[in-house]
Amino acid sequence: MIASPCLLMVAPNGARRVYQDHPAIPLTPEELARDAKECLAAGASAMHLHVREADGRHLLDAAAYQEALSAIQDAVGDQLLLQVTSEAGGRYSPSEQRRVIEALQPEYVSIAVREWFGDAYEVHASGELCRYLASRGTHIQYIVYSPEDIYHFNNLRDKGVVPHGSAFLLCVLGRYTDPPIADPGRLPGFLQALAAGDHWAVCAFGPTEGDCLALAAQQGGHARVGFENNLWRADGQLATHNAELVAETKARIEATGRRVMTAPEARHFLALTTNARTGVTL
């Protein structure tokens, strides 16, 4: 049995879903703050954050992120570790993604390997920014959609393009398809590609999300749950809100004999001893 605690992150909205997909999806700073309080109470230790235009479109904008981060922090203080996304969402180029994240210099950011490290120019520019962010205290979670993405990341690290040392990778199971179904059987392929010493988490699409996250917990990984990837409970019924999925996942993690990290434990786990956005030592 694995005794180490599990980081449970909620991804409450993503880049694509809107109120027509689920009336409780949080899109505004006020709605994100409400969700943060509910998900914290349900057991989340971190939140993966997207912001939107007034019309619901995916948005990468430093000022919009600052507004949302401030609203959430007003609601929950430092009890949730907040991760911003750099996702292109079919709308932004790598240079635009980098520009927003460089301006924001967040405490925690997610970066998709296949979006940021394409041709030779992007590899150079993205690697330079990743090394700079790491030097400033930002923690980077690298998103991988296949074992091949992990092999590519390992090669980038071997060459010194991205920071050396252990990394935290998010393994994505499934896609936005109809119906969106993630296959837990794909997880071993990801794990075989991981380098020794790396940490990893799983997110999964559709109603098999819970099975995938329980498997991740059993194997020593970490979990990301929420409306970004899945709207359904394990019994196939539509979830009422993100906190319901968080509570369900927390129970499945605990059933494996592990407990969920607190935000201070998550910061220690990720070596985030200083908030890169405020300069406050935690």
N, C-alpha and C positions, 0 to 999 in steps of 0.2 A: 504494500500500500504506500502511495506517495503522500508524504506528510507536509510538503511545502504548500503555503497558501496560494490561491488562484486569483489572478487579476480578472475581475469581471467588469467589462466595459459595456456601456449602452451606446448604440448608434441609433438615435431616435428618429432621424428623418432622411438622410441621404441626399442625393442630387436630383432625383427624378420624381418620387411620389409626391402627390398633392392631396388636398382635402377630398377630392373625388375618389381617391384610392382608399383613404381612411379619414374620417372626420376628426380624429384625435391626433393626427400627425402634427408635431410642433414645427411651425415655419417661422414665427416671429420671435424676437428676443424674449418677449413676455411669455410666450408659450414654451420656449426652451427652458426658461427659468422655472416654470411650473413643473415641467417634465423632470428637470434636474432634481427638484425636491422630492418628487414622487419616486424616482428611480433610486435616489440615495436611500430613502426609507426602505425600499424593497431589497437593497443589498448591493447596488452598483458602487464601484470605487473609482470609476472613470467614465467620461463621456466623450464620444467622438462627434465633432461638431461640424455641421454644414450651415451656411447662411443662404438666404434667398432674396431675390428681387421682390418688389411689391406684388408682381404678378405671379410669383411662385417659381420663377426660373432660378436655376443654380447660379450662385454668385461667388466669385472670389474677389474680395475687397477688404483691405485692411481696416478701414473705418467701420464697415459692417461687422467684421469680426470683433473689433474692440467693443462695440455696442452690445453684441450678444454675450461676450465674455463678462463684461461688467454686470449685465443683468443676471447672469447665472451666479456670479460670485456674490452679488448682493443677496441672492436667495439662499445659497448654501455655503458661503464662505470658502474655505480651502478644503472642504470635506469631499470634494470631487476633483480628481485630476482631469484637466480639460485639454483635449487633443483637437487641433484644427485639421481640416483636410486640405490637401492641395489638388484634389481631383479635378481633372479637366472637364468632365461632365459633357463631353462633346462640344465644348464651347471655348476652351482656352488652350493656347499653345504652351509648350514648355517654357518659353521665355516669359510669358504672362504669368504662369504658375510661379516661377521663381521670383518674379518681381514682387508679387503680393506677399509671399512668405518672407522674403528678405526685408520688406518694409515692416512686417508684423513682428518678426523675431519671437515666435511664440515659445512657451514653455515646452510644448509637445506638438509634433506635427506628423501626419502620415503622408508618405510619398510612394506612389506606385512605380516600381522599378521599370516597367515597360513604357510608362509615360515620360519619365524624366531622363531615361538613358537610351535614346534611340540612335541617331547617327553620331559621328565622331564629334561634331560640334556640341551637341546636347550632352554627351558624356563628359566633355571637358567642363562646360559651364555648370552643369548640374553637380558634378563632383566637387567643383570649387565651392559652390554654395553649401553643399552638405558639410564639407570640412569646416567652413566658416561657422555655420550654425552650431555644429558640435563644439567648436572652440568657445562659443558664447554661452554654452550651457543648455541649448535646445536639445531635447531628446527626439530622435527620428525613429519612427516605426516604418519599416519598408513593407509595402504590400506586394504580395506575389500571387499570381493567378494560376501558376503551374510549377511543376518541378523545374522546368526549363528556366523560368524566371529566377529561381533560387540559384541554379548553376551560373546564370549570368551575373547575379549579385555577388556570388562568391568570387568570380573572376574579377569583377570590379574592385572588390576589397583586396584581393591578392595583389592587384596592380597599384593599390594606394589611391584609387579614384575616390572611393568613399572611405570614411574613417576606419582605421584598423580596430581590432578588438571585437568583443562579442556584440551581436546585434539582436534586435527584437523584430521578428518578421510576422506578418499577418498572412496566414494561408487562407485564401478565398475558395470555398467549395460551392460550385454552382454558378449560375449566371441569371440575368434578367431574361427569362424565357417564359413560355406559356405552356404548361404550368412551370413555375420555377422550383425545381427539385434538386437538392444537393445530395450527392452520393457519399456517405461516410467511407465507402470503400476506396475513395481516392486519397484519403489522408496518408496512408503508409508511403505512397510515392513522394509526397512532400517531405515527410520525415526522413526518408532515405537520402534526400538531397541536402538536408541541413548540415552545416559545418558543426563540428564539436564546439560546445560552449555557447552556441546561440540559443536564445529564448524564442518561443513561438506561441502564437495564438491562432484561433480559428474563428472565422465567421462563415455562415452558411445560408443559402437561399431556401426559402420555402418551409413547409411544415416538418421536414426532417432536420431543421436547425437544431432542435433540442438533442436529437440523437448524435449529431456531429459534435456538439459542444460537450456532451457527456463523455464521448470518446476522447476528446481532447483532454478533458480533466483527468480521465483515467490514465492517459499517457504522459501526464506531467506538463501539459500545455495550459494555455489561458484562453479566455472566452470573450467574444464580442457578440452581443445580442441586440435585437431591436428592429424597428420598422424599416430601417434602411434596406435590410435584406429579407425580412420576413414579417408577415402580418398575422400568422396563425399560431395558435397554441399546439401543444403536442397531440391533443385529441382531434385536431383538424378544424376546430372552431376558430372564428376570427377573434383575435385578442381585442380587449376593450381599450387598452393603452399600453405603452411601453413598459410601465412598471409591472404589469402582469407577466410579461415575458421575462423581465429581470428576476422576479420572485421565483418563477418556475425554473429558471436556469440555476439560480442560487441553490434551490433544493436539490437539483440534479448533481451539482458540484459536491454538495455536502454528502450526498448518497455515496460518492466515491471515497469518502473519508477525508476529504480536504475541506478547508474553510476558505472564505472569500477574504481577500486583502482589504484593509482599510486604505484610505487615500494616503496617509503618512507611510504606510508600508509599501504602497505602490511607488511613491516617490523614492523611497530608499532602494527598492528593487530596480528602478530605472536610473538610479544615481542622480536624481533631480534634487539636489540639496539647496539649489537657489532658483527662484522663479525668474526665468530669463526675461519675462515681460516687465516685472516690477523691481527686480534686483533684491527682493526680500529673501533673506535666508530662512528656510523652513525647518 
